[in-house]
Amino acid sequence: MFTKQDYRDYFATLQNAERQMIKCAYKILSEVSDADVRNALNNLRNDELRHLGLVKELFAILEQK
């Protein structure tokens, strides 16, 4: 069974991964001009931003418990 600290550690790992993905997407977007690739990267970035928001929600839920 996970302890509260185990959850914090896991959520922190997820948070870091999502932030890294967002940074990578922004970096690549600044270097790519192909519209189809940019569209796909924008979609990917938007998903990662949504994921980061979900991780923040998980942290909030954990702190309520």
N, C-alpha and C positions, 0 to 999 in steps of 0.2 A: 504494500500500500504506500502511496506517495504521502510524504509529509508536506506541510505547508511550504517549507523551505525547498523541497524537491520541486513543487509546482513553480515557485518563484524562479528557481534556477532554469527550469525548462522554458518558462515563458520568456525569461531574459535571453535565452539562446534563440528562441523564435524571433524575438524582437530584433536582435542583432542581425539575423539572417535576412529579415524583411528590409531592414535599413540598408544593408549591403546591396540587396537586389535593386532597391530604389535608386541608390547612388549609381550603380552600373547602368541602369536604364537611362538615367539622365545623361551620363557621360556618353553613352553610345548615341543617344538622340542628338547630342551636340555635334556629332561627327558624321552622321548619316543624312544623305539628302534624298534617297529613294523614298518616294511617298508610301509605297506598300510596306516597306520595312519600318518606316516611322510610325505608320498606323498600328502595326503589330506591336511595336515597342511601347507606344502610348497605351495600348490595351494592357500590356504586361505591367507597365508602371502603375496604371490605375488599379489593377488587381493587387499589386504589392502594397499600395497605399491602403486599400481596403483591408488587406490582411493585417497590416500594422495596426489599424483601428480595432480589429478584432482582438489582437493580442492585448491592446490597452484595455479593452472590455474585460478580458480574462483577468488581468491584474486587478481591476476594480472589483470584480466578483470575489476574487480571492481575499481581498482586504476586507470585504463585508462579512466574511465567514469567521 
